[in-house]
C-alpha cells in the first residue's frame, strides 16, 4: 500500500530524487527557464513537502507552496517538485501525490492551485496528468514571466476568487 506523508527534502533518498529532478530540468530546459527548487528551498516555511512510499521505499514526491494574492486576502497554492522514481512510473504514484496535494489545498480553503511546467516533449506526461485532473493553461502567476519554455496552469478549487 502506498502511503503519502510529510517528509524532509534533505533525507538521503529524497535528496537523491530531487537532485535527479534538478539535473533533468537543466538537461531539458535553458537555465533561465528552470524553476525547480532544491532541497533547502523545499524546506522553507511557505512549503509543505510530501513523499509517497511503499514499505519504506521512496516512490515519489510533491510540494505545495503558499501564494498570497496581491489584490485580496485570498491565499492560493503552487505545486512544486512533482517527481516519481523511474521504477514507480506508470503505477499512478503521481496521480496519488497530486490528489493528496489538491485535498490539502482544499482543506486550507485555497481558491486556486497553480503550477509551471515545461513545453518540451519531456514534460508531455506531466501536462497530460495535470489536464486529466482539471488544470487548464493560464497566464504567468506569482512573479513568473512569459517564457516559451514554460506552460502555466491553474485549477480553480471552488473557493471564492
N, C-alpha and C positions, 0 to 999 in steps of 0.2 A: 504494500500500500504506500502511496506517495504522500508524504507529509510536507506541508509548507509552514515555515516558521521564521520568526526574526532570526537574523544571523549577523555575524561580524564579517564585513567585507575583507578584513585583514587575515581572517582564518586561512590557514595554509592552502587547502584545496580550492577555496573560494577565490583567494588572491590569484592562484594559478589560472582559474577560469576567466577572471577579469583581465588578467594580463594577455591571455589569448584573444579575448574580445577586443582589447585596445589594439593589439597587433593587427588583427583582421581589419579593424576600422581604418588604420593608417595604410594598410596594404590596398584597400579598395577605394579610398576617398582622399582627395587632397587634404593636407594637414589643416588648412583653414576651414574645412568642412567637417572635421571630426569633432563631435560634441559629446562623445562618451566620457564618462567620469572615471577617474582612477579610484582605488580602494579608499584612500584618505578622504577624497571628496564625498564618496558614498557613505562615509561615517559621519558626515556633518549633521547638525541639529535639524535642518529642514528636510532631511531624507529618512525614510523608513525603508529598510532593506530586508528582503526575504530570500531564502533558498528553498528549493524543492529537493527532498532527499527520499530515498527508498532504502530501508535497512542501513541508514547511515551514509549511503553513497550519494554524493552530490550529483544531481541531475540537471539543475538549472537555477537561475536567479532572476530577480527583478526588483525594481525600487520605485518608490513613489515620492516625488519631490513636491513640497508645498509651494504654490504660487499664489500671490495676492494680486487682486485686481487693482490697477491704478485708478479706476473710476468709481469703485464702491468698496464696501467691506467684504465683498464676496471672496471666497477662497476657492482656488482651483488646484488641480494636480497635474504633474507631468510624469509620465512613465520614463524611467531611465534604466539602462543596463539590463534589458531583457536578453537572456542568453541561455541556451541549453548546451549541455556537453554533447560531443559528437556521438557518443553511444546512446544518448537519450533522444536523439532526433527521430521524429516520426511516431513518438509514443504519446503525444498530447500534452507533454510537460509544459510547453509554452502556453497553451490554452489554459491549463490549470493555474499557472502563475498569473497570467493576465486576469483571469476571473477573480482570483484572490485579491489582486490589486484593485480591481473595479469594485469589489464588495467592500473593501476597506475605504475607498473613496466615497462610496455611497453612505457608509456608516459615519463618515466625517461631514456629510452633507455638502460635498463638493458639487458645484453646478456643472462642471465640465472636467474632462481629462484630456490633456494634450500629449502629443509626442512628436518627435522629429526622427526620421529615418532617412536612409539614403535612396537615391534614384537609380543606382546601378543595379544590374541584374542580380548581384549577390544579395540584395535586400528584398527581392521579389517575394520570397516566402514570408518575410515579416509583414510586408504591405498586405499580402493576402490574409494573413492572420488577423491583422487589425480590421481590415474591411469586413471580414466574416463576422467580426464581433461588433459591428456597427459604427466603426470610425469612418469619418469622411475627411477629405482634404480640406484644409483651411489656410488662411494667411499665416505668415510667421507670427509668433507669440513670444511674450516674455523676453524681449531683447534680441531674439533671433532676427536675422535679415534674410531677404530673398536670396536664394542660393540655388544654382542649377543642379547642385549635388544633394539637395535636401528636399524631402517631402514632409510637409507639416500636416498633422491630422488631429481631429478632435472627436470627442464623444460627449454629447450632452447627456447628463445623468438624470435630468428631470427636476433638479433643484432650481430655484428661481435664478434667473440670469441677471 
